[in-house]
Amino acid sequence: MAIDSLFEPFVYNGLRLSNRFVMAPMTRAFSTDGVPGEDVADYYRRRALGGIGLILTEGTVIDRPASKNMRDIPDFYGEEALRGWKRVVEDVHAAHGKIAPQLWHVGNTKAGKWLPDAPLESPDTMSVADIEKTIEAFAASARHAKELGFDALEIHGAHGYLIDQFFWEGTNHRTDDYGGKSIGERSRFGREVVKAVRKAVGPEMVIILRISQWKQQDYSVKLAYTPEEMEAWIAPLTEAGVDIFHGSQRRYWEPEFEGSDLNFAGWLKKVSGQPTITVGSVGLSGDFLGAWSGEGASATGMDELVRRYERGDFDLVAVGRSVLQDPEWVRKVQAHRFEEIEAFDASSLQKLY
């Protein structure tokens, strides 16, 4: 069957994967006071045993006062938290898996368990000194990732969080060199983060950058309305050191621009020349928004995914809710046990297993 093509190995620089499936990063907030425990390690180990090519962890925050908006989001700094992540890496590797942390700063976004004592940080409130310290905090966490033995790392530059807040004219009103009327100008902060991370980890460790057009503040917004605007946004990030672009969509099959059926990841590959990851309701009937209101989603076919992959639109496929629901999802797909694939139940978001 055509789905077998997604079980080809993937090799890029120092990253070698057994197949094209990636576990998408999903916020879990089960790390008490920011420290991942044995249950977190077991959670990732089970997905490695399930055959996923690469695990992208939940968002893990850098060492800044306002980097997270829930207490139990995991930290990626500090002796105790890093010791917990070391166990995660060791357990995943013992299960013959590959894993990359997602490095994150939430900016001024809020959550239900907002930390009232944490100051907000956004493009409009940060001094140049704050920006410089934040860039160094990303670099420091990247160094930790390399030291702990992670196989790659991902920078979270999507979904209306801090880096994306700099990208977006709706949240970046700065008049200095970190602002600007064009997406190319507003990408400076993101570029400097990537450059600092590249310097911290060296040339071989793969850097993934997750970006999106949509924001949690506005699901219909775009940063780039044309391929030319996308190139102005993406080319400098490529030059800065991004190896793989992770193009986040709500529904991967939707075209990005009129006149072409290329999706977001397809256009990212076209304008950057780099490998890309597609994501967005892979193998499911509904997008993630329904999950937050308690809606499930039934399993669907993946012919369209395979068509786009075999055409060369993208290189890797990130799967979130299906792998959250069933750690064996990849094994079932590989063995063509499609009748055993479980529908997504939103209650899975409330537990770690």
Backbone hydrogen bonds in HBPLUS format (Angstrom, degrees):
<---DONOR---> <-ACCEPTOR-->    atom                        ^
c    i                          cat <-CA-CA->   ^        H-A-AA   ^      H-
h    n   atom  resd res      DA  || num        DHA   H-A  angle D-A-AA Bond
n    s   type  num  typ     dist DA aas  dist angle  dist       angle   num
A0004-ASP N   A0001-MET O   3.08 MM   3  5.89 161.5  2.11 121.1 126.2     1
A0005-SER N   A0002-ALA O   3.01 MM   3  5.91 164.9  2.03 127.9 130.9     2
A0006-LEU N   A0003-ILE O   3.04 MM   3  5.77 157.2  2.09 119.8 125.7     3
A0007-PHE N   A0004-ASP O   2.95 MM   3  5.45 159.7  2.00 118.2 121.5     4
A0008-GLU N   A0005-SER O   3.35 MM   3  5.73 146.8  2.46 115.6 113.7     5
A0020-ARG N   A0006-LEU O   2.97 MM  14  5.30 169.1  1.98 154.1 152.8     6
A0010-PHE N   A0017-LEU O   2.97 MM   7  5.02 159.6  2.01 132.8 138.6     7
A0017-LEU N   A0010-PHE O   2.76 MM   7  5.02 170.0  1.77 158.0 161.4     8
A0012-TYR N   A0015-LEU O   2.90 MM   3  5.29 160.8  1.94 154.5 160.3     9
A0015-LEU N   A0012-TYR O   2.85 MM   3  5.29 163.5  1.87 141.8 141.4    10
A0317-VAL N   A0020-ARG O   2.82 MM 297  6.04 164.3  1.85 169.7 170.1    11
A0053-GLY N   A0021-PHE O   2.90 MM  32  5.16 121.4  2.25 128.2 144.7    12
A0054-LEU N   A0021-PHE O   3.22 MM  33  6.73 140.9  2.38 143.6 152.6    13
A0022-VAL N   A0317-VAL O   2.81 MM 295  5.79 157.8  1.86 147.8 145.7    14
A0319-VAL N   A0022-VAL O   2.77 MM 297  6.14 156.2  1.83 169.4 173.0    15
A0023-MET N   A0054-LEU O   2.74 MM  31  6.22 160.0  1.78 158.4 165.5    16
A0056-LEU N   A0023-MET O   3.05 MM  33  5.60 149.8  2.15 138.1 146.9    17
A0024-ALA N   A0319-VAL O   3.01 MM 295  5.28 168.9  2.02 117.4 121.1    18
A0031-SER N   A0072-ASP O   3.01 MM  41  4.79 145.5  2.13 154.2 145.8    19
A0034-GLY N   A0031-SER O   2.82 MM   3  5.05 146.8  1.92 141.9 132.9    20
A0035-VAL N   A0032-THR O   3.11 MM   3  5.55 168.4  2.12 116.8 120.5    21
A0075-ASP N   A0034-GLY O   2.86 MM  41  4.84 173.7  1.86 126.3 125.5    22
A0040-VAL N   A0037-GLY O   3.14 MM   3  5.40 125.9  2.44 102.1 115.0    23
A0041-ALA N   A0037-GLY O   3.15 MM   4  6.55 159.6  2.20 151.1 156.8    24
A0042-ASP N   A0038-GLU O   2.89 MM   4  6.13 157.8  1.94 150.6 156.8    25
A0043-TYR N   A0039-ASP O   3.00 MM   4  6.13 149.7  2.10 138.6 146.6    26
A0044-TYR N   A0040-VAL O   3.16 MM   4  6.52 160.3  2.20 153.2 155.9    27
A0045-ARG N   A0041-ALA O   2.89 MM   4  6.06 156.0  1.95 148.5 156.4    28
A0046-ARG N   A0042-ASP O   2.97 MM   4  6.11 157.7  2.02 150.2 154.2    29
A0048-ALA N   A0044-TYR O   3.00 MM   4  6.34 150.7  2.09 149.0 157.5    30
A0049-LEU N   A0045-ARG O   2.89 MM   4  6.21 160.2  1.93 154.6 159.7    31
A0050-GLY N   A0046-ARG O   2.98 MM   4  6.14 130.9  2.23 132.9 146.3    32
A0051-GLY N   A0048-ALA O   3.09 MM   3  5.51 165.3  2.11 112.7 116.1    33
A0055-ILE N   A0098-LYS O   2.88 MM  43  6.15 161.0  1.91 140.0 146.0    34
A0100-ALA N   A0055-ILE O   2.82 MM  45  6.19 152.1  1.90 167.9 177.0    35
A0057-THR N   A0100-ALA O   2.99 MM  43  6.32 163.6  2.02 160.7 165.5    36
A0060-THR N   A0102-GLN O   2.78 MM  42  5.84 160.9  1.81 167.1 171.2    37
A0104-TRP N   A0060-THR O   2.94 MM  44  5.60 143.0  2.08 148.8 149.3    38
A0061-VAL N   A0074-PRO O   3.01 MM  13  6.55 155.2  2.08 153.5 154.5    39
A0076-PHE N   A0061-VAL O   2.84 MM  15  5.50 142.2  1.98 162.0 152.6    40
A0062-ILE N   A0104-TRP O   3.23 MM  42  6.26 147.5  2.34 167.1 164.2    41
A0064-ARG N   A0062-ILE O   2.94 MM   2  5.88 128.3  2.22 110.9  95.4    42
A0067-SER N   A0064-ARG O   3.23 MM   3  5.25 161.9  2.26 120.4 117.2    43
A0106-VAL N   A0067-SER O   3.00 MM  39  5.43 163.7  2.03 123.1 128.0    44
A0073-ILE N   A0070-MET O   3.34 MM   3  5.76 171.4  2.35 116.0 116.8    45
A0082-LEU N   A0078-GLY O   2.98 MM   4  6.07 167.4  2.00 162.9 167.1    46
A0083-ARG N   A0079-GLU O   2.96 MM   4  6.07 146.5  2.08 142.2 151.3    47
A0084-GLY N   A0080-GLU O   3.10 MM   4  6.43 149.4  2.20 141.9 149.8    48
A0084-GLY N   A0081-ALA O   3.07 MM   3  5.05 116.1  2.50  92.6 108.1    49
A0085-TRP N   A0081-ALA O   2.97 MM   4  6.37 151.6  2.05 147.6 155.6    50
A0086-LYS N   A0082-LEU O   2.86 MM   4  6.10 145.0  1.98 143.1 152.8    51
A0087-ARG N   A0083-ARG O   3.23 MM   4  6.57 151.9  2.31 143.8 149.5    52
A0088-VAL N   A0084-GLY O   3.17 MM   4  6.55 152.4  2.25 141.9 149.6    53
A0089-VAL N   A0085-TRP O   2.95 MM   4  6.26 165.3  1.97 156.0 157.9    54
A0090-GLU N   A0086-LYS O   3.00 MM   4  6.22 167.0  2.01 151.4 155.0    55
A0091-ASP N   A0087-ARG O   2.88 MM   4  6.05 161.7  1.92 154.2 158.8    56
A0092-VAL N   A0088-VAL O   2.94 MM   4  6.13 162.2  1.98 155.6 160.5    57
A0093-HIS N   A0089-VAL O   2.92 MM   4  6.08 165.1  1.94 154.9 159.2    58
A0094-ALA N   A0090-GLU O   2.92 MM   4  6.04 149.7  2.01 141.9 150.5    59
A0095-ALA N   A0091-ASP O   3.18 MM   4  6.39 131.5  2.43 134.2 145.7    60
A0095-ALA N   A0092-VAL O   3.09 MM   3  5.11 133.5  2.31  95.8 108.7    61
A0097-GLY N   A0092-VAL O   2.88 MM   5  5.16 159.4  1.92 145.6 145.3    62
A0096-HIS N   A0093-HIS O   2.92 MM   3  4.84 155.7  1.97 108.8 110.8    63
A0151-ASP N   A0099-ILE O   2.93 MM  52  5.63 151.7  2.01 166.6 171.0    64
A0154-GLU N   A0101-PRO O   2.82 MM  53  6.06 165.3  1.85 165.3 162.7    65
A0103-LEU N   A0154-GLU O   2.71 MM  51  6.13 160.8  1.74 167.9 167.9    66
A0156-HIS N   A0103-LEU O   2.92 MM  53  5.92 164.1  1.94 170.7 166.4    67
A0162-LEU N   A0105-HIS O   3.13 MM  57  5.73 150.5  2.22 141.2 148.2    68
A0109-THR N   A0106-VAL O   3.41 MM   3  5.92 166.4  2.43 127.3 130.8    69
A0118-ALA N   A0115-LEU O   3.14 MM   3  5.58 169.1  2.15 118.7 121.7    70
A0125-THR N   A0122-SER O   3.01 MM   3  5.35 150.4  2.10 113.0 121.8    71
A0126-MET N   A0122-SER O   3.14 MM   4  6.11 136.4  2.34 164.1 174.5    72
A0131-ILE N   A0127-SER O   2.96 MM   4  6.31 158.5  2.01 152.2 157.9    73
A0132-GLU N   A0128-VAL O   2.94 MM   4  6.22 161.2  1.98 150.3 154.8    74
A0133-LYS N   A0129-ALA O   3.00 MM   4  6.21 157.8  2.05 148.2 154.0    75
A0134-THR N   A0130-ASP O   2.92 MM   4  6.12 150.6  2.01 148.1 156.5    76
A0135-ILE N   A0131-ILE O   2.94 MM   4  6.21 158.6  1.99 154.4 159.6    77
A0136-GLU N   A0132-GLU O   3.09 MM   4  6.32 158.5  2.14 144.7 150.3    78
A0137-ALA N   A0133-LYS O   2.91 MM   4  6.13 142.5  2.05 138.5 149.3    79
A0138-PHE N   A0134-THR O   3.02 MM   4  6.37 152.2  2.10 150.0 156.0    80
A0139-ALA N   A0135-ILE O   3.08 MM   4  6.40 160.2  2.12 146.4 151.9    81
A0140-ALA N   A0136-GLU O   2.79 MM   4  6.03 154.0  1.85 148.7 155.9    82
A0141-SER N   A0137-ALA O   3.05 MM   4  6.26 162.5  2.08 147.8 151.5    83
A0142-ALA N   A0138-PHE O   2.96 MM   4  6.21 150.0  2.05 146.2 155.3    84
A0143-ARG N   A0139-ALA O   2.93 MM   4  6.27 152.5  2.00 148.3 155.3    85
A0144-HIS N   A0140-ALA O   3.03 MM   4  6.39 153.4  2.10 145.8 153.2    86
A0145-ALA N   A0141-SER O   2.95 MM   4  6.27 152.4  2.03 145.5 152.8    87
A0146-LYS N   A0142-ALA O   3.10 MM   4  6.47 155.9  2.16 150.7 155.9    88
A0147-GLU N   A0143-ARG O   2.93 MM   4  6.17 166.6  1.95 154.8 158.7    89
A0148-LEU N   A0144-HIS O   2.85 MM   4  5.98 150.1  1.94 153.5 160.7    90
A0150-PHE N   A0145-ALA O   3.07 MM   5  5.49 155.7  2.14 167.5 162.5    91
A0149-GLY N   A0146-LYS O   3.14 MM   3  5.31 152.4  2.22 103.5 111.9    92
A0153-LEU N   A0206-VAL O   3.12 MM  53  6.55 150.1  2.21 162.5 171.7    93
A0208-ILE N   A0153-LEU O   2.85 MM  55  6.11 160.4  1.89 155.5 161.3    94
A0155-ILE N   A0208-ILE O   2.81 MM  53  6.23 157.3  1.86 158.0 161.4    95
A0210-ARG N   A0155-ILE O   2.98 MM  55  6.24 171.4  1.99 169.9 172.4    96
A0157-GLY N   A0210-ARG O   2.77 MM  53  5.32 138.6  1.94 142.3 156.1    97
A0161-TYR N   A0158-ALA O   3.28 MM   3  6.29 169.1  2.29 131.9 134.0    98
A0165-GLN N   A0161-TYR O   2.72 MM   4  5.82 138.9  1.88 154.0 166.4    99
A0165-GLN N   A0162-LEU O   2.96 MM   3  4.91 123.3  2.29  94.9 110.7   100
A0166-PHE N   A0162-LEU O   3.15 MM   4  6.59 139.7  2.32 149.1 159.0   101
A0166-PHE N   A0163-ILE O   3.13 MM   3  5.30 131.5  2.38  97.7 110.1   102
A0167-PHE N   A0163-ILE O   3.17 MM   4  6.58 149.2  2.27 140.8 149.5   103
A0168-TRP N   A0164-ASP O   3.03 MM   4  6.17 149.3  2.13 148.7 155.2   104
A0171-THR N   A0168-TRP O   3.16 MM   3  5.73 159.9  2.20 114.2 119.6   105
A0172-ASN N   A0168-TRP O   2.91 MM   4  5.95 144.2  2.04 153.7 165.2   106
A0179-GLY N   A0176-ASP O   3.12 MM   3  5.65 164.2  2.15 120.2 122.0   107
A0186-ARG N   A0182-SER O   3.06 MM   4  6.38 162.3  2.09 150.3 155.3   108
A0187-SER N   A0183-ILE O   3.06 MM   4  6.05 116.1  2.49 137.8 150.6   109
A0188-ARG N   A0185-GLU O   3.33 MM   3  6.03 161.7  2.37 120.3 121.4   110
A0191-ARG N   A0187-SER O   2.89 MM   4  6.14 161.1  1.93 160.6 166.8   111
A0192-GLU N   A0188-ARG O   2.89 MM   4  6.16 159.6  1.94 156.8 161.9   112
A0193-VAL N   A0189-PHE O   2.96 MM   4  6.25 151.1  2.05 151.0 159.2   113
A0194-VAL N   A0190-GLY O   3.01 MM   4  6.28 166.0  2.03 152.3 155.5   114
A0195-LYS N   A0191-ARG O   2.87 MM   4  6.12 164.2  1.89 153.7 158.2   115
A0196-ALA N   A0192-GLU O   3.00 MM   4  6.06 160.5  2.04 142.8 147.9   116
A0197-VAL N   A0193-VAL O   2.92 MM   4  6.14 158.1  1.97 152.8 159.2   117
A0198-ARG N   A0194-VAL O   2.81 MM   4  6.03 161.5  1.85 154.1 159.6   118
A0199-LYS N   A0195-LYS O   2.98 MM   4  6.20 159.6  2.02 147.8 153.0   119
A0200-ALA N   A0196-ALA O   3.02 MM   4  6.19 145.7  2.14 138.8 148.3   120
A0200-ALA N   A0197-VAL O   3.08 MM   3  4.97 117.3  2.49  91.7 107.4   121
A0201-VAL N   A0197-VAL O   3.04 MM   4  6.29 146.4  2.15 152.8 160.2   122
A0202-GLY N   A0198-ARG O   2.92 MM   4  5.70 138.8  2.10 151.0 158.5   123
A0243-ASP N   A0207-ILE O   2.91 MM  36  5.33 153.9  1.98 146.0 154.5   124
A0244-ILE N   A0207-ILE O   3.22 MM  37  6.54 157.8  2.27 147.4 150.3   125
A0209-LEU N   A0244-ILE O   2.97 MM  35  6.47 154.9  2.03 162.0 170.2   126
A0246-HIS N   A0209-LEU O   2.85 MM  37  5.83 173.7  1.85 144.1 144.0   127
A0211-ILE N   A0246-HIS O   3.01 MM  35  6.22 157.9  2.06 153.6 157.8   128
A0248-SER N   A0211-ILE O   2.96 MM  37  6.11 171.4  1.97 171.5 169.7   129
A0215-LYS N   A0218-ASP O   3.07 MM   3  4.98 161.6  2.10 131.1 131.5   130
A0218-ASP N   A0215-LYS O   2.99 MM   3  4.98 139.2  2.16  97.0 108.8   131
A0221-VAL N   A0218-ASP O   3.46 MM   3  5.70 164.2  2.48 108.0 112.3   132
A0230-MET N   A0226-THR O   3.02 MM   4  6.34 154.8  2.08 149.8 157.5   133
A0231-GLU N   A0227-PRO O   2.92 MM   4  6.17 152.9  2.00 145.4 152.1   134
A0232-ALA N   A0228-GLU O   3.08 MM   4  6.36 153.2  2.15 143.8 150.7   135
A0233-TRP N   A0229-GLU O   3.10 MM   4  6.33 137.8  2.28 140.9 151.8   136
A0233-TRP N   A0230-MET O   3.13 MM   3  5.06 128.3  2.41  93.9 107.6   137
A0234-ILE N   A0230-MET O   2.82 MM   4  5.98 164.6  1.84 157.7 161.7   138
A0235-ALA N   A0231-GLU O   2.92 MM   4  5.48 163.3  1.95 141.6 147.3   139
A0237-LEU N   A0234-ILE O   3.03 MM   3  5.20 120.4  2.40 102.9 118.4   140
A0238-THR N   A0234-ILE O   2.92 MM   4  6.20 152.3  1.99 158.8 167.7   141
A0239-GLU N   A0235-ALA O   3.01 MM   4  6.28 163.5  2.04 153.3 157.2   142
A0240-ALA N   A0236-PRO O   2.94 MM   4  6.09 139.1  2.11 134.8 146.0   143
A0242-VAL N   A0237-LEU O   3.31 MM   5  6.15 163.9  2.34 147.7 148.7   144
A0241-GLY N   A0238-THR O   3.09 MM   3  5.45 144.3  2.22 105.1 115.0   145
A0245-PHE N   A0275-PRO O   3.16 MM  30  6.66 155.6  2.23 152.9 153.0   146
A0277-ILE N   A0245-PHE O   2.86 MM  32  6.29 150.0  1.95 150.4 155.2   147
A0247-GLY N   A0277-ILE O   3.00 MM  30  6.07 146.0  2.12 161.3 162.9   148
A0254-GLU N   A0251-ARG O   3.17 MM   3  6.00 172.9  2.17 129.8 131.1   149
A0252-TYR N   A0280-GLY O   2.90 MM  28  4.68 165.7  1.92 134.6 130.4   150
A0256-GLU N   A0262-LEU O   2.93 MM   6  6.34 158.8  1.98 161.8 155.6   151
A0267-TRP N   A0263-ASN O   2.99 MM   4  6.33 155.3  2.05 156.2 161.9   152
A0268-LEU N   A0264-PHE O   2.92 MM   4  6.20 156.4  1.97 151.7 159.3   153
A0269-LYS N   A0265-ALA O   3.00 MM   4  6.20 155.0  2.06 145.6 151.2   154
A0270-LYS N   A0266-GLY O   3.05 MM   4  6.25 153.8  2.12 140.5 148.2   155
A0271-VAL N   A0267-TRP O   2.92 MM   4  6.13 162.9  1.95 157.8 159.8   156
A0272-SER N   A0268-LEU O   2.99 MM   4  5.87 145.9  2.11 141.7 150.6   157
A0273-GLY N   A0269-LYS O   2.86 MM   4  5.22 152.6  1.94 135.0 142.5   158
A0315-ASP N   A0276-THR O   2.96 MM  39  5.50 158.6  2.01 140.9 147.9   159
A0316-LEU N   A0276-THR O   3.11 MM  40  6.39 149.1  2.21 152.1 155.9   160
A0278-THR N   A0316-LEU O   2.96 MM  38  6.40 160.4  2.00 152.4 151.4   161
A0318-ALA N   A0278-THR O   2.82 MM  40  6.08 174.1  1.82 174.1 175.3   162
A0284-LEU N   A0281-SER O   3.27 MM   3  5.26 167.8  2.29 121.6 119.0   163
A0300-THR N   A0283-GLY O   2.95 MM  17  4.94 154.1  2.02 113.9 117.7   164
A0285-SER N   A0298-SER O   2.92 MM  13  5.41 135.6  2.12 151.2 163.0   165
A0291-ALA N   A0288-PHE O   2.94 MM   3  5.21 130.9  2.19 103.9 117.5   166
A0292-TRP N   A0289-LEU O   3.26 MM   3  5.68 133.3  2.49 105.1 115.1   167
A0293-SER N   A0290-GLY O   3.09 MM   3  5.33 145.4  2.21 103.2 113.5   168
A0295-GLU N   A0290-GLY O   2.78 MM   5  4.90 156.4  1.83 146.8 138.7   169
A0294-GLY N   A0291-ALA O   3.04 MM   3  5.01 159.4  2.09 106.8 108.8   170
A0297-ALA N   A0344-PHE O   3.09 MM  47  5.02 148.5  2.19 130.0 135.0   171
A0344-PHE N   A0297-ALA O   2.72 MM  47  5.02 151.0  1.80 165.4 163.5   172
A0306-VAL N   A0302-MET O   3.04 MM   4  6.33 163.8  2.07 154.3 157.8   173
A0307-ARG N   A0303-ASP O   2.89 MM   4  6.12 158.0  1.94 148.6 155.2   174
A0308-ARG N   A0304-GLU O   3.09 MM   4  6.29 164.4  2.11 149.5 152.5   175
A0309-TYR N   A0305-LEU O   2.93 MM   4  6.15 159.6  1.98 151.2 157.7   176
A0310-GLU N   A0306-VAL O   2.84 MM   4  5.93 174.4  1.84 158.7 160.1   177
A0311-ARG N   A0307-ARG O   3.11 MM   4  6.19 133.8  2.34 136.4 148.0   178
A0313-ASP N   A0308-ARG O   3.11 MM   5  5.64 163.5  2.14 163.5 158.3   179
A0312-GLY N   A0309-TYR O   2.85 MM   3  5.18 150.6  1.94 107.1 117.0   180
A0323-VAL N   A0320-GLY O   3.10 MM   3  5.59 121.9  2.46 111.5 124.5   181
A0324-LEU N   A0320-GLY O   2.92 MM   4  6.14 148.1  2.03 151.5 161.4   182
A0325-GLN N   A0321-ARG O   2.83 MM   4  5.98 154.2  1.89 147.0 153.1   183
A0326-ASP N   A0322-SER O   2.96 MM   4  6.08 153.1  2.04 139.4 146.9   184
A0329-TRP N   A0326-ASP O   3.05 MM   3  5.44 158.5  2.10 125.1 124.4   185
A0332-LYS N   A0328-GLU O   2.97 MM   4  6.21 159.7  2.01 161.1 167.5   186
A0333-VAL N   A0329-TRP O   2.99 MM   4  6.28 156.2  2.05 150.7 157.1   187
A0334-GLN N   A0330-VAL O   2.87 MM   4  6.09 166.3  1.89 155.9 159.7   188
A0335-ALA N   A0331-ARG O   3.00 MM   4  6.15 151.2  2.08 146.2 153.3   189
A0337-ARG N   A0332-LYS O   2.75 MM   5  4.85 156.1  1.81 156.3 155.0   190
A0336-HIS N   A0333-VAL O   3.04 MM   3  4.96 159.0  2.09 104.3 110.0   191
A0340-GLU N   A0337-ARG O   2.97 MM   3  5.62 158.4  2.02 117.2 124.1   192
A0341-ILE N   A0338-PHE O   3.15 MM   3  5.36 161.5  2.19 107.4 113.2   193
A0348-SER N   A0345-ASP O   2.90 MM   3  5.86 169.7  1.91 131.3 134.8   194
A0349-LEU N   A0346-ALA O   3.08 MM   3  5.81 161.8  2.11 118.8 123.6   195
A0350-GLN N   A0347-SER O   3.06 MM   3  5.55 157.2  2.12 112.6 119.3   196
A0351-LYS N   A0348-SER O   3.41 MM   3  5.68 169.2  2.43 112.1 112.4   197
